[in-house]
Amino acid sequence: MSENLTGRIIKQISGYYDIAVNETTYRTRGRGSLRNDKITPLVGDFAAFQPGEGDDEGYLLKVLPRHNALVRPPVANVDQAVLITSAVEPDFSKNLLDRFLVYLEGHDIHAEIYLTKTDLTKPQRLTKIRQDLAGYTKIGYPVFAPDKPFDPTILAQVQASFADKLTIFTGQTGAGKSTLLNHLVPGLDLATAAISHALNRGRHTTRTTDLYPIHGGLVADTPGFSSLGLLDVTLDDLRDRFPEFVALAPNCKFRGCQHVSEPHCAVKAALAAGDIMQSRYDNYLQFREELSGKRPVYKKK
């Protein structure tokens, strides 16, 4: 009988789990005890397993403790996310961008923002988008917004962030995640699909979550989605998903300040002074309404 090993799940399909140990990949099945314990292994999990012998598959025995685990996309132990947002087709949306960031912040995942389709955007509109994204840079989110699509210098900057990390590529359907990955890793040839102009959203082309070894790290191409509800967040901890609010909170008069109607609120003072983004604060209030079960009032702009 082979000695048990520990590796990382890099692919899951039809009840099989491919586990990587250094440069070697082993195909395994999950033990029945995992189902009995209601444990679902995820891509990105570290796991103990028994290698197979000959043509027989091995057995996944145990999933090791996770740092984090996402529902959408289903992947564990994520270090960072490259959040893909397009300038057009689908149109740039700060509201959707903030929804993704709220989700990622709750799982302690560092986010980088990559703007696609800049060549399809009118110059005046692109200038406004760049101004908006400059606010995210100020918060601490690195922003990649190349003048020319797939600029080699920008791609090299993105690649340099992969080392020793598990990075997910995620964002709105049709924003160009798979296309960007194909340029970052020539030969990967991930499937892409055209935008549905009638719905202003893309067709889903990525249907499973696989990990690819790239530039010293692991990268996941993940299914996109055309909308994102507020997952895994409550009214009490929503404020903690906005890093700029967290930085200012110690200066609020009340420790439990929700930054809405409390007096001597440092967040509202910073908003009045123009030190935090109005759109971020407006989205924060809208998300609070959604979480409290109220019907949100959407601005037309």
WOKALIN-V16710 format. One record per helix or strand of 3 or more residues. SS is the DSSP state (alpha for helix, beta for strand). FROM is the first residue (numbers start at 1). LEN is the number of residues. Records with the same first field share a line. If there is no record, write none. Layout:
SS->FROM-LEN / FROM-LEN
//
This chain:
beta->4-10 / 16-6 / 24-7 / 46-5 / 58-6 / 80-7 / 110-7 / 142-3 / 166-7 / 210-5 / 217-5
alpha->32-5 / 94-12 / 118-3 / 123-17 / 152-9 / 177-8 / 235-7 / 243-7 / 266-7 / 278-14
//
